[in-house]
Amino acid sequence: MKSYSSQFMTLFTRLAAPAMLLASALLTGCGGGGDAANEQLKIGFAQVGAESVWRTANTDSLQNEAKKRGVDFKFSSGEGKQENQIRAIRSFVAQGVDLIILSPIVETGWDPVLKEAKRAGIPVLLMDREIDTADESLYAAFIGSDFVEEGRLAAQWMVENVKGDEVKIVELEGTPGSAPAIDRQNGFKEVVDKHSNFTIIESQSANFRRSDGKDLMESLLKLHSDIDVVYSHNDDMALGAIQAIEAAGLKPGTDIIIISIDAIKEAFEAVVAGKINCIVECTPLFGPLAFDMAEKILNGEPYERRVVMKDGVFDQTNAAEVIDSRKY
């Protein structure tokens, strides 16, 4: 009896195994290529660098959100060099990530490497900065701010609040060739050009860095004794400029009007203290939105291809009311 029972069980196992494998395959297939809920999402992030408080907050936002969601998050800092970001993207492709998030240092020169990602079937999500390309199929979506509008908002505040027959402005530009530097300049100039009493007398790059902003402002103060306004493309450069202005024996916010973009907490504190007159908000907290967008892209769900954040304007009339809510 034991011999026949053993033979029967062996035969049953051989016949049942293919059916069990087929059933398993069918169940997996119902998930559209696998049970995505049980697979760890792998995302690569090519960041600009850590040139400012804003950029650090931006990185922290994505890293914290990735940790919350259990995402295998591969981070690479470009350290301000496009070639580093291109190398990182190629590394992500080689590692077979599911999606790449790119915050491009400059606008141009991305087509070859993004074509490599496209051929590998890896979608690219642009974050914070856009690129200049004739082939928009190279990226899946963009989330960020309208830098041109930020420049307009800064100039509009100036026109409404700074009076004088001849107002002389120096502009502290961001990284040359970067989207925020180009767009914030264009938006600001668009408004300034409509008012003959406002003149931009100098426009030079300080690379979005505080130390560079200080050094540049020191040079500009030696060249010009009659600067009325400093327009800075970000808060770090503005805070550096304030150090130079104070070292020169002048009072920032009074002797020289300071207008900046980003609205980090330290800039809010400077507004409340009267050292910065106006800040235009540009949030770095893209983490939740970026991962929501990534999941929609990967799951084939409908999504907006271009999401633009709404920016606010703060000065001494409203900064103190919201400073405690600032997270960066």
C-alpha positions as CSV (number, residue, x, y, z in Angstrom):
1,M,0.0,0.0,0.0
2,K,2.8,2.4,0.9
3,S,4.4,1.8,-2.5
4,Y,1.2,2.6,-4.5
5,S,0.5,5.7,-2.3
6,S,4.0,7.1,-2.9
7,Q,3.7,6.6,-6.7
8,F,0.3,8.3,-6.8
9,M,1.6,11.4,-4.9
10,T,4.6,11.7,-7.2
11,L,2.3,11.5,-10.3
12,F,-0.1,14.1,-8.8
13,T,2.7,16.5,-8.1
14,R,4.1,16.3,-11.6
15,L,0.6,17.0,-13.1
16,A,-0.3,19.8,-10.6
17,A,2.9,21.8,-10.9
18,P,2.3,23.2,-14.4
19,A,-1.2,24.3,-13.4
20,M,0.1,26.0,-10.3
21,L,2.7,27.8,-12.3
22,L,0.1,28.9,-14.9
23,A,-2.2,30.2,-12.1
24,S,0.7,32.1,-10.6
25,A,1.5,33.7,-14.0
26,L,-2.1,34.7,-14.6
27,L,-2.3,36.3,-11.2
28,T,0.9,38.3,-11.8
29,G,-0.3,39.3,-15.2
30,C,-3.5,40.8,-13.7
31,G,-1.3,43.5,-12.2
32,G,-0.2,44.8,-15.6
33,G,3.4,43.6,-15.6
34,G,3.7,42.6,-11.9
35,D,2.4,43.6,-8.5
36,A,3.8,47.1,-8.4
37,A,2.7,47.5,-4.8
38,N,5.1,44.8,-3.7
39,E,8.0,46.0,-5.8
40,Q,10.4,48.7,-4.5
41,L,10.4,51.7,-6.7
42,K,13.9,52.8,-7.9
43,I,14.3,56.5,-8.7
44,G,17.5,58.4,-9.6
45,F,17.8,62.1,-8.8
46,A,20.4,64.3,-10.5
47,Q,20.6,67.4,-8.4
48,V,22.3,70.7,-9.2
49,G,24.4,70.8,-6.1
50,A,24.3,72.4,-2.6
51,E,25.0,76.0,-3.6
52,S,22.3,77.5,-1.4
53,V,20.0,77.0,1.6
54,W,17.1,76.6,-1.0
55,R,18.9,73.8,-2.8
56,T,19.7,71.9,0.4
57,A,16.0,72.2,1.4
58,N,15.0,70.9,-2.0
59,T,17.3,67.8,-1.6
60,D,16.0,67.2,1.9
61,S,12.4,67.3,0.7
62,L,12.9,64.6,-1.8
63,Q,15.1,62.4,0.4
64,N,12.6,62.6,3.2
65,E,9.7,61.7,1.0
66,A,11.5,58.8,-0.6
67,K,12.2,57.4,2.9
68,K,8.5,57.8,3.8
69,R,7.5,55.8,0.7
70,G,10.1,53.2,0.9
71,V,11.6,54.2,-2.5
72,D,15.1,53.1,-3.5
73,F,16.4,56.6,-4.0
74,K,19.7,57.1,-5.8
75,F,21.0,60.7,-5.3
76,S,23.7,62.4,-7.2
77,S,24.9,66.0,-6.7
78,G,26.1,67.7,-9.8
79,E,28.3,70.1,-7.8
80,G,27.3,72.9,-10.2
81,K,28.7,71.0,-13.3
82,Q,26.5,69.8,-16.2
83,E,29.0,67.0,-17.0
84,N,28.5,65.5,-13.5
85,Q,24.7,65.4,-14.0
86,I,25.1,63.8,-17.5
87,R,27.4,61.2,-15.9
88,A,24.8,60.6,-13.2
89,I,22.0,60.1,-15.7
90,R,24.0,57.5,-17.6
91,S,24.7,55.8,-14.3
92,F,21.0,55.7,-13.5
93,V,20.3,54.2,-16.9
94,A,22.9,51.5,-16.4
95,Q,21.4,50.7,-13.0
96,G,18.0,50.3,-14.6
97,V,16.1,52.8,-12.4
98,D,12.3,53.2,-13.0
99,L,12.4,57.0,-13.4
100,I,14.9,59.8,-13.3
101,I,14.3,63.2,-11.7
102,L,16.5,65.9,-13.1
103,S,17.0,69.5,-11.9
104,P,19.1,70.7,-14.8
105,I,22.0,73.1,-14.1
106,V,21.7,74.8,-17.5
107,E,19.0,74.8,-20.1
108,T,20.9,73.4,-23.1
109,G,22.9,70.3,-24.0
110,W,20.6,67.6,-22.6
111,D,19.3,65.9,-25.8
112,P,22.0,63.2,-26.2
113,V,21.8,61.8,-22.7
114,L,18.0,62.1,-22.5
115,K,17.7,60.2,-25.7
116,E,19.7,57.4,-24.0
117,A,17.2,57.4,-21.1
118,K,14.3,57.3,-23.6
119,R,15.8,54.4,-25.5
120,A,16.1,52.5,-22.2
121,G,12.4,53.2,-21.5
122,I,13.1,55.4,-18.5
123,P,10.9,58.5,-18.1
124,V,12.5,61.7,-17.0
125,L,10.8,64.2,-14.7
126,L,12.2,67.7,-14.8
127,M,12.0,69.5,-11.5
128,D,12.6,73.1,-10.6
129,R,14.2,74.0,-13.9
130,E,13.2,73.4,-17.5
131,I,15.4,72.6,-20.5
132,D,15.7,74.1,-24.0
133,T,15.0,71.3,-26.5
134,A,13.1,70.8,-29.7
135,D,12.1,67.3,-28.7
136,E,9.7,67.5,-25.8
137,S,9.2,63.7,-25.8
138,L,12.6,63.5,-24.1
139,Y,10.9,64.3,-20.7
140,A,7.6,63.2,-19.3
141,A,6.7,66.2,-17.2
142,F,7.9,69.4,-15.5
143,I,7.1,70.7,-12.0
144,G,8.5,74.0,-10.8
145,S,8.0,77.7,-10.6
146,D,7.5,80.4,-13.3
147,F,10.9,82.1,-13.0
148,V,9.8,84.9,-15.5
149,E,6.8,85.7,-13.3
150,E,9.0,85.8,-10.3
151,G,11.2,88.4,-12.0
152,R,8.1,90.4,-12.9
153,L,6.8,90.3,-9.3
154,A,10.1,91.5,-8.0
155,A,10.1,94.4,-10.4
156,Q,6.5,95.3,-9.8
157,W,7.1,95.6,-6.1
158,M,10.0,97.9,-6.8
159,V,8.1,100.1,-9.2
160,E,5.3,100.5,-6.6
161,N,7.5,101.1,-3.6
162,V,10.7,102.7,-4.7
163,K,10.3,106.3,-5.8
164,G,12.8,108.6,-7.5
165,D,13.5,110.4,-10.8
166,E,16.5,108.2,-11.4
167,V,16.7,104.8,-9.7
168,K,19.9,102.9,-10.3
169,I,19.8,99.1,-10.0
170,V,22.5,96.5,-9.7
171,E,21.5,92.9,-10.6
172,L,23.1,89.8,-9.0
173,E,22.6,87.1,-11.5
174,G,22.5,83.3,-10.8
175,T,24.5,80.7,-12.6
176,P,25.0,81.7,-16.3
177,G,22.9,79.7,-18.7
178,S,20.6,78.4,-16.0
179,A,16.8,78.7,-16.4
180,P,16.2,80.8,-13.2
181,A,19.0,83.2,-14.1
182,I,17.8,83.7,-17.6
183,D,14.1,83.9,-16.7
184,R,14.4,86.0,-13.6
185,Q,16.4,88.5,-15.5
186,N,14.0,88.6,-18.4
187,G,10.9,89.0,-16.2
188,F,12.5,91.8,-14.2
189,K,13.8,93.6,-17.3
190,E,10.4,93.3,-19.0
191,V,8.8,95.5,-16.2
192,V,11.8,97.8,-15.8
193,D,11.9,98.7,-19.5
194,K,8.4,100.2,-19.2
195,H,9.6,102.8,-16.6
196,S,12.2,105.3,-17.8
197,N,13.3,106.3,-14.2
198,F,14.6,102.8,-13.5
199,T,18.0,101.8,-14.9
200,I,20.0,98.6,-14.5
201,I,23.5,99.9,-14.3
202,E,25.3,96.5,-13.6
203,S,24.3,92.9,-14.1
204,Q,26.8,90.2,-13.1
205,S,26.8,86.6,-12.0
206,A,27.4,85.5,-8.4
207,N,26.4,81.9,-9.2
208,F,23.6,81.7,-6.6
209,R,26.3,81.5,-3.9
210,R,26.4,83.7,-0.7
211,S,30.2,84.1,-0.8
212,D,30.1,85.1,-4.4
213,G,27.3,87.6,-3.7
214,K,29.4,89.2,-1.0
215,D,32.5,89.4,-3.2
216,L,30.5,90.8,-6.2
217,M,28.8,93.4,-4.0
218,E,32.1,94.6,-2.6
219,S,33.3,95.2,-6.2
220,L,30.1,96.9,-7.3
221,L,30.2,99.3,-4.3
222,K,33.8,100.4,-5.3
223,L,32.6,101.0,-8.9
224,H,29.3,102.8,-8.0
225,S,28.7,105.2,-5.1
226,D,25.0,105.8,-6.1
227,I,23.4,102.3,-6.0
228,D,19.7,102.6,-5.1
229,V,18.5,99.0,-5.5
230,V,20.0,95.5,-5.4
231,Y,18.0,92.9,-7.3
232,S,19.3,89.4,-6.4
233,H,18.2,86.2,-8.2
234,N,18.3,84.4,-4.9
235,D,18.4,85.0,-1.2
236,D,21.9,83.6,-0.6
237,M,23.4,86.2,-2.9
238,A,21.3,88.9,-1.3
239,L,22.5,87.9,2.2
240,G,26.1,88.0,1.0
241,A,25.5,91.4,-0.5
242,I,24.1,92.6,2.8
243,Q,27.4,91.6,4.5
244,A,29.3,93.7,2.0
245,I,26.9,96.7,2.3
246,E,27.2,96.7,6.1
247,A,31.0,96.3,5.9
248,A,31.0,99.5,3.7
249,G,29.3,101.4,6.5
250,L,25.9,101.5,4.7
251,K,22.5,100.3,6.0
252,P,20.9,97.6,3.8
253,G,17.2,98.1,3.4
254,T,17.5,101.8,4.0
255,D,20.5,103.2,2.1
256,I,20.2,100.5,-0.5
257,I,16.9,98.7,-1.2
258,I,17.3,94.9,-1.3
259,I,14.9,92.7,-3.4
260,S,15.4,89.0,-3.7
261,I,13.8,85.7,-4.7
262,D,13.4,82.3,-2.9
263,A,12.0,83.4,0.5
264,I,14.1,81.1,2.7
265,K,13.5,81.6,6.5
266,E,16.8,83.5,6.9
267,A,15.6,86.0,4.3
268,F,12.3,86.3,6.1
269,E,14.2,87.2,9.2
270,A,16.1,89.8,7.3
271,V,12.8,91.3,6.0
272,V,11.5,91.5,9.6
273,A,14.8,93.1,10.6
274,G,14.5,95.7,7.8
275,K,17.6,94.5,6.0
276,I,15.7,93.1,3.0
277,N,12.8,95.0,1.6
278,C,11.0,92.4,-0.6
279,I,11.3,88.6,-1.2
280,V,9.5,86.6,-3.8
281,E,8.7,83.1,-2.9
282,C,10.0,80.0,-4.8
283,T,9.3,76.9,-2.9
284,P,11.9,74.1,-2.8
285,L,9.5,71.6,-1.1
286,F,8.7,69.4,-4.2
287,G,9.1,66.0,-2.5
288,P,5.5,64.9,-2.2
289,L,4.4,66.4,-5.5
290,A,7.4,64.9,-7.3
291,F,6.8,61.4,-6.1
292,D,3.0,61.7,-6.7
293,M,3.9,62.7,-10.3
294,A,6.4,59.8,-10.6
295,E,3.9,57.2,-9.5
296,K,1.3,58.5,-12.0
297,I,3.8,58.4,-14.8
298,L,4.9,54.9,-14.0
299,N,1.4,53.6,-13.5
300,G,0.1,55.1,-16.7
301,E,-2.4,57.3,-14.9
302,P,-3.4,60.8,-16.2
303,Y,-1.3,63.7,-15.1
304,E,-0.6,67.3,-15.9
305,R,2.6,67.5,-18.0
306,R,3.5,71.0,-16.7
307,V,2.7,72.0,-13.1
308,V,3.7,75.5,-12.0
309,M,3.7,76.5,-8.4
310,K,2.1,79.7,-7.2
311,D,4.6,82.2,-5.8
312,G,3.9,84.8,-3.1
313,V,5.4,88.3,-2.4
314,F,6.5,89.3,1.1
315,D,7.7,92.5,2.6
316,Q,7.5,94.2,6.0
317,T,3.7,94.4,5.7
318,N,3.2,90.6,5.9
319,A,6.5,88.7,6.5
320,A,6.2,88.6,10.3
321,E,2.7,87.0,10.0
322,V,4.1,83.9,8.3
323,I,7.7,83.6,9.3
324,D,7.0,80.9,12.0
325,S,5.5,78.6,9.3
326,R,8.6,78.6,7.1
327,K,10.1,75.1,6.9
328,Y,13.3,76.0,5.2
